[in-house]
Amino acid sequence: MRLLFLLLPLVFATSTGDLQTTLQEFCKFLYGLVGDIAFIMILLSSLIYSIAQTLPADPRARATVYAQHLLVGAFVGIILLILIPSLVGIMIGKSFDPTNCNFV
């Protein structure tokens, strides 16, 4: 699975010519992917939590903890997607434009 994520930028590199365009396309892909995965995780979390309320005490506790972990994971992914480009922009002295996925 990790190899797939390492080889994924090569797919974008072969379709475009230069590195900047490749990184912009990969950035746009990540923005879409993380948003979709976070949405699915939030839906699964709410579904698991609601089903857990019908279970006996011990399975309910385990399912509730699992649902909480899914929800926290979704929010951490969204926060990292927002903060990391901003922090990199601060370090290089430029601001990040999320609509075009580049630093201006």
N, C-alpha and C positions, 0 to 999 in steps of 0.2 A: 504494500500500500504506500509506503514511504517512497519507494522507487517511482511509483506513478506520479506523485507530486513533484519529484525531482525532475522527471522527464517531461512534465506538462509544459514548462516554458519553451522546450524545444519545438513543440507543435506550433506555438505562436511564432517562434523564430524562423521556422521554415516558410510560414505563410507570408511574413513581412521581411523587409530588407534590413533595417537597422535595429540597433539595440533599444533605442528610446521608444520606438513604436512597439516593439515586442513587449517591453516592460509596461507600457501603457495598456496594451491589450490584456496582459496578464493581470494588471491591477483591476481593470474593469470586470474581468472574469471573477476575480476574488470577491469584489464587492457584491456581485450577483450571487455567487455561491454561498458566501457567509450569511447573507440575508435570507436566502432560501432555507439553509440548514438551521439557522436560528428560529425561523418561523415554524419549521417542522418540530424542532425540539420543544418549543413552547406549547405547541398543540399536544404532543405526546405527554408532556409533563402534566398538563391539565387533565388529559384523559386518564392517565395512570393515577393521579391523585383522586379523581372522582370515583374510579373503580375501587380504589383502596378503601374508601369509606364504607363499602359494603362487606369488607373482609373482617375476620376475627382480629384480635389485638396484635398478635405477633406478625402476621403477614401485612397487616395494615401499617405497622411501624416501618417495616422494610420498604414497602412500596412508597410510602410517604417520603422517606429519605431519598429513594431513587428519583422520585418526581422533583424533589428539591434540588438534587444534583443536576438534573437535566435543565431546570430553569436557570440555575446559577451559571452553568456552562454556556447557555445561550447568551446570557447577558455579558459574561466575560468575553466571549467572542466578538460581540458587537462593540464593546468598549475598546478592546484591543484594535479592532479595525479602524476605529475613529482616532485613537490616541497615537498609534505608532507612526502614521504618516506625519501627524502634527509634530511629534517629537523629533523625527528626522528632519523636518523642515526647520525647526528651531536650531538644530545642531549645524545645519549647513547655511543658515541665514536666509532662507526663503520660505514662502508660505505655500501650502499644499492646496491645489485646486482639485477637489474630489470629482467634479463633473468631467474633467479631461484627464484625470489621474496624472498630473504633472506638477512640478514645482515652478512657481513664477516669482 
